[in-house]
Amino acid sequence: MRWGLIGASRIASSYVIDAIRVQPGLEIQSVLSSDASRGEAFARDNNIPDSYTDLDALLADDSIGAVYISTTNEKHHPQALAAIAAGKHVLCEKPLGMTLVEAVEMVRAAEDKGVVFATNHHLRNAGSHLAIRDLIASGRIGKVLSARVFHAVNLPEHLRGWRINDASAGGGVIPDITVHDADTIRFHLAEDPIDVIAKAGTSGMGEGVEDSVMSVWSMPSGAMVQTHESFTHGFAGTGIEFHGTDGSIFARNVMTQEPVGTVKLVDANGETDVAYDTHNLYHRALGLFAGAVAGSGRPSADGADGVKSLAVALAVREAARSGKAVDVDYGGF
């Protein structure tokens, strides 16, 4: 299967191109960029045969079976719908759309067309997070009472741009990081938040969009979740914790694209270091995607996962704006 890249992005060149190429039988045929010279340079640097500035031209290539969308957030919806209409399988960056309606439309369109549609939520592919999920699912910490996510980082200068100053392109820490934490909590607890409260603001980097947010979510099981996301914290480190009736899990520096960090289990027997597989997150994600296209299994994060993580992020943003608790609307999913 040949792929078209919709977006000459850093995440594509740093992670996804390699992850596609290591899969048996997959190769990359083309890339789309709104800037012809940028697209041509990207294609040349990454050994991609074709470069386009016109989406319809790229999608008209019948040899392309799948696309990876990594453009700015406001472009995901129209580009995904065009790719789906052309019969292409789609791996789309998060958040799927600017609104819940957009995200739902994308997923429903893929269902109607019979193509695989997935969301690129990388964290659920990490060995550390797979180990955490297994600990929780196997009952090692008993009934989960609470969780805490701290995902406050220093956004690298080369990634700033629209993320810190362009609300119309989907900028802000909530669509950039909170949406990932929503997916990760859903992955670990196998349930969806009911309602949220939140407070957001600018703490030195955001220009018209929030660069920091804290929120608390209520879960159907009764568990409470506390999250903190920011673009401005250079030395905080990241992590996730789960606390239950029989033990706690402490994971540090695992909210990352790399297979790093530590996981510890603390219970009545003391503290135990938890071993986990250090495979490449994106290799696993693309392998599962390719398997789904071949009719075996499902993507690590499918369209419904993308809708639900966006729904939580949108509720966090509304709660921060209104100062009130907001019920999470999942758009029928």
Disulfide bonds with the S-S distance in Angstrom:
none
